Amino acid sequence: MKNLFKSQTSYEILDLFTKNGDKSFYMTQLSKELAKDPANITRELDKLVRDNIVNSKTVKGKKYYSLNKEYKSHQELVNLFEKNRIADFKDKFETEWLLGEDIPNMCPFFCQIWTNCFVDEFANPSGKAYKKVVSIFKDYHLWFYFDKQDAYEVGQNLVDKFVDNPKFMEEVNKNIEKWSDKLVSYCEKLPSDNLNKLSNKKLWELYKAHEDIHTDYYRYGWIPVAADMFHNNLTEKGKEILKNLGVRENDMAETLMTLTEPTRPSLIKMEEDEIKELAAKVQANSKQLKLFKTLFKKFKEEDVKLFGLYTHSPEYEAKFEEKVRELIDKIEPNIVKVLEKHYEKYFYTKFLFTEEQGVYNFEHYLKKLVKLVNNDPNVAKTIKEENEEIKNLIKKRDSIIKQLKLSAKYKIFFDQWGEFMITKIYRRYAQLFALYRMVPIVEEIGNRLGLSIKETKFMTTEEIYNALFKNQINKDEIKKRIEFTVHYTDKNEHMFYIGSQAKQAAELIQTEKIEAVSEIKGQCGCRGHAKGVVRIVNVIEDMQKMKEGDVLVSIATQPDLLPAMKKASAFVTDQGGVTSHAAIVAREMKTPCVIATKIATKVLRDGDLVEVDADKGIVKIIK
């Protein structure tokens, strides 16, 4: 219908007027509502006035505009626009949607980078972009959806490319690291002080350059996720290849996991290994070991009992943090120096994915060190055993490659699949650093617009530009978005819906009904069996529920949940593919893991007793 009008602006003016009945608008209001330059609006309005479609009148020096009810085709025009809006709305939202992400702490500022990339940029290099995606926000809680068939086709297209040319997978991994490094390099140089002295132009350039680099990062970074997370396209193709090579069904899960075993550690493991090395040094120093043990014993036996604190509760961690500060002046300087470097290297990894999460302080890592020194009687031995186990896994992998007589092509295929797990974490660390470093920039933009940082993060890039340079901003709408909004993205349109329209859209999107079940099926993230009590753990505050041997059930695990994951006998997640955080950590910790169940957190409850058969990807509810 837009093509029937002489310009996009005239269409948007009439769309606004026909939606608002008898309401009149003056120029400032129109510019604010349409987020367009007044000169452009005036030019189109003059044409509409000349054609008698729009009326203009001046009241107290202000010129007001409204639809001309005397226009011969007035009602037909109103009906046409209304009919078009209904058809357009249905075309956008009446489809079979697939929940892609459910993230309790996410903002549109970050989300729009990837949603815009998915529909605008993802075809290069993947070969196929998504047609449309939808994000539902309630405050900072995100539910993100794909068109179900579309997500399958994008995933299958990628898998076909992988099989046809496995070196494309190698190209993807190299580019993930390349763009991650570029993102970090750019954000390291971002100013964080005296931003109020920057011009609007300079502030905008800093904001936009980050968005552009982060978009290029996503063109490659999302490829491994798109290939397997939503329809298991890559996993199914891997099984098909192995079946054709003679692998029996009973051996399929183990063979697939062994062949895709990474040959180098992820950044998660490297971070853990670094602090283990330091813990081993502490244990090798009798004076330092006694110091650490005395403090931990006193804390557990006296302070915790005195205050009645639960492990991992905010109160427990705050009290422990207070206690470990007593160590700082007593620890040998060389140990403090190493721990300080570790802190400076990883402090931002808590930033998942908004300013509300914050960053880790030095005491957080000192607590980790104290716990590790006290909970593992021989850390040096543990390190040695883990390294030996990795060597044995690689030997086993090499043996299977020889046994199956894998071609050079398939060897690259499985090698690079394993490498996806490494680059997934590599890009995540870069991403968290970038989001952390962008906080002062977004905050300064908000200061200039009279908005909080959260309100600023609910604006589109175009809106921020118009607000900075054209003084066009609709603060009332932005505030309403925080309450509840639906953000729709396709090749031609990036749009927020609020109020009744947002609720109507959400009703069309969130139609899934979960029935009671006795068994949940997913995908094997790491082989093994376990039986335990369910604990739903999605955020840091949930970790206090975890006891040794419990089954950790989560929408999707994140690095900040690692302390709770170490207590778990198994992991079960709604989301994720073999390159997900849960699957990667499960492999490194040798913990049974079932991923991509889609419904685990919806049907399971704290206290349920379950049996996990990760080999088959099955979780049985016992009681």
MIRO-7156 format. One record per residue (C-alpha): residue in three letters; x negated, z negated, y negated. Coordinates in pm, whole numbers, padded with zeros to 5 digits, always signed. Layout:
N
AlaXZY/...
***
This chain:
623
Met+00000+00000+00000/Lys-00289-00077-00234/Asn-00374+00292-00232/Leu-00041+00371-00404/Phe-00168+00209-00723/Lys-00412+00352-00970/Ser-00644+00053-00948/Gln-00707-00262-00745/Thr-00656-00468-01061/Ser-00309-00328-01133/Tyr-00211-00396-00771/Glu-00331-00757-00798/Ile-00147-00807-01132/Leu+00182-00687-00984/Asp+00126-00886-00666/Leu+00084-01199-00876/Phe+00392-01124-01092/Thr+00618-01041-00797/Lys+00514-01364-00622/Asn+00601-01576-00927/Gly+00948-01447-01023/Asp+01029-01511-01390/Lys+00702-01685-01473/Ser+00505-01554-01772/Phe+00127-01555-01796/Tyr-00107-01541-02093/Met-00447-01374-02064/Thr-00655-01685-01990/Gln-00420-01773-01704/Leu-00433-01422-01561/Ser-00812-01414-01577/Lys-00825-01751-01402/Glu-00570-01659-01133/Leu-00720-01318-01057/Ala-01085-01418-01120/Lys-01136-01099-01317/Asp-01274-01003-01654/Pro-01006-01023-01931/Ala-01103-00679-02067/Asn-01034-00518-01729/Ile-00700-00700-01697/Thr-00597-00605-02054/Arg-00668-00238-01987/Glu-00444-00232-01679/Leu-00173-00445-01841/Asp-00148-00205-02133/Lys-00078+00077-01888/Leu+00189-00128-01708/Val+00351-00219-02041/Arg+00356+00146-02146/Asp+00529+00231-01815/Asn+00789-00045-01883/Ile+00698-00223-01558/Val+00567-00527-01746/Asn+00693-00698-02062/Ser+00476-00857-02330/Lys+00576-01103-02601/Thr+00384-01317-02847/Val+00464-01689-02879/Lys+00272-01903-03130/Gly-00011-01653-03144/Lys-00040-01615-02764/Lys+00061-01296-02586/Tyr+00255-01358-02263/Tyr+00316-01107-01985/Ser+00585-01094-01714/Leu+00771-00845-01495/Asn+01027-00637-01683/Lys+01359-00707-01511/Glu+01511-00408-01690/Tyr+01267-00169-01526/Lys+01480+00075-01325/Ser+01300+00004-00995/His+01236-00368-01057/Gln+01404-00504-00743/Glu+01263-00228-00524/Leu+00916-00318-00655/Val+00966-00689-00582/Asn+01099-00611-00233/Leu+00813-00371-00163/Phe+00548-00628-00249/Glu+00722-00902-00052/Lys+00759-00675+00252/Asn+00394-00578+00223/Arg+00283-00941+00200/Ile+00477-01031+00514/Ala+00339-00731+00705/Asp-00013-00799+00581/Phe+00010-01167+00680/Lys+00135-01083+01029/Asp-00132-00818+01075/Lys-00398-01074+00993/Phe-00278-01373+01191/Glu-00051-01256+01475/Thr-00312-01205+01744/Glu-00450-01394+02043/Trp-00709-01624+01891/Leu-01002-01788+02066/Leu-01141-02119+01938/Gly-01509-02053+01879/Glu-01623-02375+01714/Asp-01476-02718+01648/Ile-01719-02893+01414/Pro-01633-03231+01256/Asn-01882-03192+00969/Met-01895-02839+00827/Cys-01841-02684+00483/Pro-01725-02339+00364/Phe-02049-02294+00168/Phe-02238-02266+00497/Cys-01953-02129+00709/Gln-01897-01829+00481/Ile-02257-01716+00532/Trp-02197-01655+00899/Thr-01835-01542+00882/Asn-01924-01281+00620/Cys-02223-01174+00828/Phe-02010-01138+01143/Val-01777-00882+00987/Asp-02007-00718+00728/Glu-02363-00721+00866/Phe-02359-00796+01240/Ala-02331-00432+01353/Asn-02693-00389+01248/Pro-02871-00455+01482/Ser-02612-00559+01746/Gly-02422-00229+01737/Lys-02078-00386+01693/Ala-01940-00625+01430/Tyr-01640-00854+01466/Lys-01315-00715+01324/Lys-01192-01044+01181/Val-01258-01418+01197/Val-01067-01721+01073/Ser-01181-02067+00964/Ile-00943-02362+00930/Phe-01066-02654+00721/Lys-00922-03001+00684/Asp-01170-03156+00445/Tyr-01507-03098+00616/His-01359-03055+00967/Leu-01378-02693+01081/Trp-01188-02505+01352/Phe-01330-02154+01376/Tyr-01155-01868+01559/Phe-01229-01518+01686/Asp-00983-01255+01796/Lys-01012-01314+02173/Gln-01041-00950+02280/Asp-01271-00873+01990/Ala-01510-01156+02091/Tyr-01517-01021+02448/Glu-01597-00668+02331/Val-01874-00785+02097/Gly-02027-00992+02380/Gln-02000-00709+02632/Asn-02152-00461+02391/Leu-02456-00689+02354/Val-02494-00744+02728/Asp-02478-00369+02789/Lys-02756-00325+02532/Phe-02963-00598+02701/Val-02933-00435+03044/Asp-02995-00087+02912/Asn-03299-00198+02712/Pro-03424-00554+02777/Lys-03690-00505+02510/Phe-03403-00532+02262/Met-03375-00897+02375/Glu-03744-00935+02294/Glu-03684-00783+01951/Val-03398-01028+01894/Asn-03613-01331+01979/Lys-03897-01215+01755/Asn-03660-01157+01466/Ile-03493-01495+01510/Glu-03831-01662+01460/Lys-03926-01421+01181/Trp-03610-01484+00977/Ser-03616-01856+01054/Asp-03969-01871+00912/Lys-03860-01672+00606/Leu-03569-01907+00550/Val-03792-02215+00573/Ser-04060-02056+00355/Tyr-03807-01973+00084/Cys-03638-02314+00091/Glu-03970-02501+00083/Lys-04025-02353-00263/Leu-03682-02441-00402/Pro-03700-02677-00700/Ser-03522-03012-00663/Asp-03600-03171-01002/Asn-03511-03077-01360/Leu-03257-02822-01243/Asn-03055-02889-01557/Lys-03327-02704-01748/Leu-03273-02381-01552/Ser-03060-02102-01697/Asn-02739-02003-01521/Lys-02911-01677-01430/Lys-03202-01852-01259/Leu-02974-02099-01081/Trp-02760-01811-00952/Glu-03067-01620-00833/Leu-03181-01922-00631/Tyr-02835-01959-00476/Lys-02791-01590-00394/Ala-03142-01541-00251/His-03078-01822-00003/Glu-02749-01664+00099/Asp-02912-01322+00151/Ile-03197-01457+00366/His-02961-01680+00564/Thr-02737-01378+00627/Asp-03029-01173+00765/Tyr-03121-01472+00980/Tyr-02770-01469+01129/Arg-02776-01096+01207/Tyr-03022-01182+01484/Gly-02963-01555+01533/Trp-02604-01513+01646/Ile-02677-01246+01907/Pro-02762-01483+02199/Val-02453-01692+02117/Ala-02221-01393+02091/Ala-02345-01259+02425/Asp-02246-01560+02633/Met-02076-01850+02457/Phe-01716-01730+02449/His-01659-01515+02759/Asn-01977-01579+02964/Asn-02056-01207+02945/Leu-02430-01257+02992/Thr-02394-01512+03270/Glu-02154-01288+03463/Lys-02392-00992+03428/Gly-02683-01207+03545/Lys-02488-01310+03855/Glu-02394-00949+03922/Ile-02760-00842+03905/Leu-02866-01122+04141/Lys-02584-01045+04385/Asn-02698-00685+04399/Leu-03049-00814+04471/Gly-02916-01003+04774/Val-02883-01357+04635/Arg-02617-01554+04823/Glu-02331-01722+04638/Asn-02449-02070+04742/Asp-02791-02003+04587/Met-02662-01823+04278/Ala-02655-02112+04027/Glu-03000-02243+04122/Thr-03158-01896+04125/Leu-03009-01803+03788/Met-03120-02129+03627/Thr-03472-02101+03768/Leu-03516-01741+03655/Thr-03398-01826+03303/Glu-03616-02136+03280/Pro-03811-02114+02952/Thr-04189-02095+02991/Arg-04256-02298+02675/Pro-04100-02613+02526/Ser-03822-02610+02269/Leu-03863-02785+01936/Ile-03640-03064+02068/Lys-03884-03127+02353/Met-04185-03091+02124/Glu-04036-03353+01890/Glu-03971-03587+02183/Asp-04316-03526+02333/Glu-04492-03603+02005/Ile-04335-03947+01980/Lys-04401-04009+02351/Glu-04770-03937+02293/Leu-04769-04195+02016/Ala-04586-04445+02239/Ala-04855-04394+02505/Lys-05122-04477+02245/Val-04939-04797+02154/Gln-04916-04897+02521/Ala-05288-04831+02563/Asn-05365-05082+02284/Ser-05296-05433+02416/Lys-05261-05594+02072/Gln-05020-05331+01948/Leu-04823-05339+02273/Lys-04779-05717+02246/Leu-04662-05679+01885/Phe-04398-05419+01979/Lys-04275-05610+02285/Thr-04247-05943+02106/Leu-04036-05793+01829/Phe-03806-05604+02066/Lys-03757-05903+02292/Lys-03669-06129+01999/Phe-03429-05871+01863/Lys-03244-05820+02192/Glu-03239-06183+02305/Glu-03178-06357+01973/Asp-03058-06133+01693/Val-02821-05911+01894/Lys-02659-06206+02067/Leu-02634-06398+01740/Phe-02448-06118+01567/Gly-02260-05992+01875/Leu-02368-05633+01818/Tyr-02308-05331+02041/Thr-02593-05089+02114/His-02584-04781+01887/Ser-02318-04933+01663/Pro-02393-04890+01291/Glu-02434-05268+01262/Tyr-02678-05277+01555/Glu-02888-04993+01414/Ala-02889-05145+01063/Lys-03004-05482+01198/Phe-03267-05316+01416/Glu-03389-05117+01118/Glu-03423-05437+00919/Lys-03620-05591+01206/Val-03867-05306+01258/Arg-03967-05321+00893/Glu-04151-05638+00988/Leu-04386-05419+01193/Ile-04496-05176+00922/Asp-04767-05398+00771/Lys-04884-05515+01114/Ile-04920-05180+01291/Glu-05263-05022+01291/Pro-05299-04766+01007/Asn-05376-04475+01242/Ile-05045-04529+01428/Val-04850-04553+01101/Lys-05017-04235+00976/Val-04918-04036+01286/Leu-04561-04168+01269/Glu-04538-04082+00899/Lys-04640-03722+00977/His-04377-03712+01251/Tyr-04114-03839+01007/Glu-04213-03583+00741/Lys-04190-03308+01002/Tyr-03844-03388+01140/Phe-03653-03612+00894/Tyr-03404-03335+00801/Thr-03277-03281+01158/Lys-02992-03526+01100/Phe-02843-03288+00840/Leu-02560-03152+01056/Phe-02428-02978+00840/Thr-02336-03143+00511/Glu-02465-03396+00262/Glu-02238-03657+00424/Gln-02469-03668+00728/Gly-02780-03730+00519/Val-03134-03739+00663/Tyr-03336-03978+00877/Asn-03556-04241+00716/Phe-03899-04357+00837/Glu-03748-04662+01006/His-03539-04436+01230/Tyr-03856-04304+01392/Leu-04014-04648+01406/Lys-03706-04767+01596/Lys-03743-04477+01839/Leu-04105-04569+01893/Val-04025-04938+01953/Lys-03751-04850+02204/Leu-03970-04602+02388/Val-04263-04845+02414/Asn-04033-05113+02555/Asn-03799-04910+02776/Asp-04061-04702+02959/Pro-04331-04921+03117/Asn-04576-04628+03147/Val-04515-04349+02897/Ala-04846-04176+02976/Lys-04741-04148+03340/Thr-04399-04012+03238/Ile-04562-03744+03023/Lys-04790-03642+03309/Glu-04499-03626+03556/Glu-04288-03418+03318/Asn-04569-03172+03257/Glu-04627-03144+03631/Glu-04257-03081+03686/Ile-04261-02799+03430/Lys-04560-02640+03606/Asn-04378-02662+03939/Leu-04066-02504+03790/Ile-04270-02212+03658/Lys-04436-02173+04000/Lys-04093-02176+04164/Arg-03975-01917+03915/Asp-04273-01692+03983/Ser-04209-01727+04357/Ile-03845-01617+04318/Ile-03953-01319+04108/Lys-04183-01207+04389/Gln-03926-01282+04657/Leu-03657-01076+04482/Lys-03907-00804+04390/Leu-03776-00803+04036/Ser-03846-00481+03850/Ala-04038-00496+03523/Lys-03710-00429+03345/Tyr-03527-00722+03505/Lys-03827-00949+03460/Ile-03810-00890+03083/Phe-03432-00942+03100/Phe-03458-01289+03258/Asp-03773-01387+03061/Gln-03608-01314+02729/Trp-03285-01480+02838/Gly-03488-01797+02891/Glu-03652-01741+02554/Phe-03305-01740+02392/Met-03295-02114+02464/Ile-03616-02169+02271/Thr-03526-01955+01972/Lys-03178-02114+01957/Ile-03336-02451+01875/Tyr-03603-02289+01658/Arg-03341-02132+01435/Arg-03131-02451+01430/Tyr-03420-02655+01288/Ala-03480-02388+01021/Gln-03112-02384+00937/Leu-03086-02761+00894/Phe-03391-02763+00668/Ala-03240-02487+00453/Leu-02904-02664+00418/Tyr-03078-02986+00322/Arg-03294-02813+00061/Met-02994-02632-00093/Val-02813-02956-00179/Pro-02969-02997-00528/Ile-02892-02631-00612/Val-02526-02656-00512/Glu-02498-02995-00681/Glu-02635-02856-01010/Ile-02390-02564-00998/Gly-02111-02819-00950/Asn-02235-03025-01244/Arg-02216-02722-01471/Leu-01865-02637-01353/Gly-01735-02994-01369/Leu-01696-03013-00990/Ser-01827-03242-00716/Ile-02069-03098-00460/Lys-01787-03089-00203/Glu-01556-02900-00439/Thr-01834-02651-00516/Lys-01881-02590-00144/Phe-01517-02481-00119/Met-01580-02186-00352/Thr-01666-01829-00255/Thr-01989-01671-00377/Glu-01790-01440-00605/Glu-01605-01738-00754/Ile-01932-01917-00827/Tyr-02066-01607-01003/Asn-01747-01566-01208/Ala-01747-01934-01300/Leu-02111-01932-01411/Phe-02106-01607-01606/Lys-01741-01537-01699/Asn-01604-01890-01728/Gln-01336-01802-01471/Ile-01247-02087-01238/Asn-00932-02229-01079/Lys-01016-02596-01022/Asp-00667-02688-00903/Glu-00681-02439-00617/Ile-01033-02547-00518/Lys-00923-02910-00493/Lys-00625-02807-00275/Arg-00859-02624-00038/Ile-01028-02952+00051/Glu-00695-03097+00167/Phe-00625-02801+00396/Thr-00718-02435+00387/Val-00742-02126+00605/His-01023-01883+00526/Tyr-00967-01528+00653/Thr-01251-01276+00678/Asp-01252-00908+00767/Lys-01446-00604+00647/Asn-01230-00566+00336/Glu-01121-00917+00251/His-01261-01271+00230/Met-00971-01495+00128/Phe-00866-01863+00114/Tyr-00504-01958+00187/Ile-00367-02294+00073/Gly-00035-02479+00082/Ser+00254-02339+00286/Gln+00072-02012+00358/Ala-00223-02201+00509/Lys+00010-02407+00727/Gln+00199-02096+00836/Ala-00128-01920+00924/Ala-00255-02224+01117/Glu+00067-02232+01321/Leu+00007-01871+01425/Ile-00358-01943+01510/Gln-00344-02282+01682/Thr-00092-02198+01952/Glu-00282-02320+02259/Lys-00094-02571+02473/Ile-00291-02792+02713/Glu-00117-02897+03033/Ala-00210-03196+03247/Val-00475-03106+03506/Ser-00663-03283+03785/Glu-00964-03054+03768/Ile-01151-02889+03481/Lys-01354-02573+03526/Gly-01646-02457+03315/Gln-01992-02312+03352/Cys-02307-02465+03498/Gly-02544-02577+03221/Cys-02774-02765+03459/Arg-02733-02821+03831/Gly-02653-03156+03990/His-02379-03403+04076/Ala-02264-03723+03908/Lys-01979-03970+03905/Gly-01900-04190+03609/Val-01672-04315+03337/Val-01583-04072+03057/Arg-01694-04140+02701/Ile-01587-03893+02431/Val-01886-03861+02195/Asn-01863-03615+01906/Val-02026-03802+01617/Ile-02292-04071+01572/Glu-02028-04345+01542/Asp-01906-04263+01895/Met-02244-04342+02054/Gln-02180-04717+02064/Lys-01927-04650+02343/Met-02194-04515+02580/Lys-02321-04726+02868/Glu-02584-04632+03122/Gly-02438-04390+03377/Asp-02133-04285+03173/Val-02033-03918+03161/Leu-02074-03792+02806/Val-01792-03555+02707/Ser-01821-03370+02378/Ile-01686-03070+02189/Ala-02050-02959+02159/Thr-02354-03188+02152/Gln-02595-03199+01859/Pro-02947-03345+01818/Asp-02816-03663+01653/Leu-02637-03755+01979/Leu-02961-03759+02181/Pro-02979-04141+02220/Ala-02636-04140+02387/Met-02725-03835+02597/Lys-03022-04022+02743/Lys-02781-04280+02890/Ala-02548-04023+03045/Ser-02526-03938+03414/Ala-02380-03599+03315/Phe-02273-03392+03015/Val-01943-03206+02986/Thr-01863-02993+02682/Asp-01572-02784+02554/Gln-01800-02522+02407/Gly-02139-02363+02464/Gly-02322-02110+02674/Val-02648-02141+02863/Thr-02832-02138+02529/Ser-02624-02427+02387/His-02780-02758+02283/Ala-02618-02940+02576/Ala-02751-02691+02833/Ile-03102-02691+02686/Val-03125-03072+02671/Ala-02971-03101+03019/Arg-03242-02880+03165/Glu-03517-03072+02990/Met-03370-03408+03100/Lys-03261-03283+03445/Thr-02907-03407+03381/Pro-02605-03238+03547/Cys-02416-03042+03285/Val-02090-02846+03275/Ile-02038-02639+02961/Ala-01766-02411+02821/Thr-01471-02602+02974/Lys-01272-02532+02654/Ile-01042-02830+02719/Ala-01252-03131+02833/Thr-01210-03336+02514/Lys-00839-03251+02506/Val-00748-03365+02859/Leu-01003-03639+02926/Arg-00986-03986+02769/Asp-01232-04271+02731/Gly-01229-04473+03053/Asp-01128-04188+03288/Leu-01330-04178+03610/Val-01461-03831+03692/Glu-01680-03654+03944/Val-01903-03379+03808/Asp-02014-03092+04033/Ala-02230-02899+03789/Asp-02340-02650+04058/Lys-01983-02520+04070/Gly-01900-02599+03707/Ile-01619-02836+03814/Val-01513-03176+03681/Lys-01263-03365+03900/Ile-01049-03639+03747/Ile-01040-03926+03998/Lys-00840-04172+03788/
***
